[in-house]
Amino acid sequence: MIRLLLLVLAACAATVPVQAQPLEIADRTSSKTFTAAQLLADKAARSLEVADPVYKRPMTYRVIAMADLLRDLKVGRDDYVQARAVDNFSVAIPAALLRADGFLAIETAATPWPKLPGGGTTSAGPFYIVWRRPAVGGDISSEYWAYHLAALTVTDSPAQRWPGLAVGAEVPAADPVHRGLDRFVAVCMACHRFAGAGEGTQGPDLARPMNPVDYFQPAALRKLLRDPRSVRDWPEQRMPAFSEESLSDADINAIVAWLTYKAGKR
């Protein structure tokens, strides 16, 4: 009987809906927690079709515009929103961009999403940041399509939180180094830290003990940023390839320029 009871309990645990996971939304002074059911019941919830780069096809979601979701938070003009997933993946998104073009997709129990491509065992739910515009060049990084979302927290910009990332006033405004910092924050810092700055834990620190420009030839470093497996490969490698549409050659060159600039500041 005990064994049977344990089997029943295990079966029940396996069927607990993923929608039970809450989402925390916070600014510097307050926080709120929501369930999927609460957000789906919000009068601002609606359907939206997007060109989804994670599922690699058009998807229709029940969403709430980030402008509505964050409406009660204190958000400054230059603030960012730190989006954190249940596995501690974390990316900082400009708050103005998120409120202008971002949406929170909410998985419903009645129509669960497909499993993630590439052998995934779960969907992107229950909470997933999606965008009205695709992640093709421009300002919406592919890393901003953050799924398995657990929290959204208003913060200072990464350059304010970690001054060591900043570009000095001596660098002209038109210099690609500035764009390199912007793209490093948007694309690389979700997984990597730089001299301890950042929250990324899924990849190595890109300044300690050495900066990549110290041990990669420029052409090899650019090739690594475009398609890591074309330079080196190992079984547990997690860094994805970036298409020209999601990270242009000009942006790769800008990231390398910023890394080179920081190497020269040691």
Protein Blocks (a to p, Z undefined) as FASTA:
>chain_A
ZZmmmmmmmmmmmmpcfklpccddddfkbccdddfklmmmpmkbccdddddfklopacdd
ddddfklmmmmpccdfkbccddddfkopacdddfklmmmmgccddddfklccdddehhia
bdfbfbdcddfbdceehjbdfklmcghifbdcddddfklmmmmlpccfklcfklmklmmm
mmmmmmmmmmpccehiajbfkbccfkbfbdfklmpcfklmmmmmmmmmlmbccfklcbdc
ddfklocfklmmmmmmmmmmmmmmZZ
